Amino acid sequence: MYYSMLALMVVAGCAPKRAPMPVFGERRVVGSDIVYHTIAPFQFVDQDSTPVTNATVAGKVYVADFFFTSCRTICPVMKTQMLRVYHATEGMDDVLLLSHTIDPEYDTVALLRDFAARLGVESKRWRFVTGAKDSIYKIAQTSYFATAMEDQSEPDGFIHSGLFLLLDRQQRIRGKYDGTREEEVNKLIADIKYLRAQPHDY
Amino acid sequence: MIIRGVVFLLCFALALACSQHDTKTRQYLARGEALYLAHCSNCHQQDGSGLGLVYPPVNTSDYIDKNFESVICLMRNGVKGTMTVNGQLYNQPMPGMPQLTELELAQVATFLYNKWGRKRGIVETAEARQALSRCDSLTANAH
């Protein structure tokens, strides 16, 4: 009995504190402040034709990814996994999912609206956005550090990564996850819950 | 008493028959499952449940139950437009897989038609070939 109590105390006492979440990207020192990499200004429209800008995600914890509806390789798996995130964050009004199409010519607002409806998701929690192709590729590559470009030698005509990116309330990247792997997405779900429990300036 | 004995024997024979897929059928099932996981499960999921109303299920599916030849054709040629599965309307284009041979299509079909409660038995290459020869007339009548 004594030993088991001791063992419990040791385990509890030594349980590693969660390491602080990283902040990805470049950082600059301005005066005495560190300025972190954030998402550059953007303006897209979602499946309801509602504009989506930096203001839409400000003050929210959000998950971003890049996909297209006609993709048959990794996107269906990504959408299956993102749907898990959607269900796991039910009732969390401060959490948003933001899926960017990288094929805006085909993925029109009407098509994204149909796609979202077919997944059975609400636009206020999961926004599917489209916009100028160059702006989408640029924000993918320079703000989210995700690969997204056209490549006619690929089966579907695009190459892109299956990354899910976790952003904090100040639009800083706090996590990168392989959106095609269930165990990575489990970690993302845990990190979302952790991040939203932290102070605003965490 | 005699009836009971006969029923027992029948059950026994049936169980024996079902448990003893011949080697060829077992090969088709195994190869078909591998092909399913490589080419189909991305969208239709490993458990065949599909995804929302985007990708239709293939586990419980009246479409698959009723359209054997069309299923083989759409695996090779793809399919576009609306499709009703279990009373629900789907409208996501499916790309074809022209790289799959008749043998491979027969193997996927063997897997599909002996999984999730289906018990069709082996789908021979000749059946796949026969279905493929009729794709044009099938598409004309589809949906």
Interface residues (C-beta under 8 A of the other chain):
Chain A: T69 S70 R72 T73 I74 P76 V77 K79 T80 L83 D114 F115 A117 R118 L119 G120
Chain B: N42 C43 Q45 L51 G52 L53 V54 Y55 N91 Q92 P93 P95
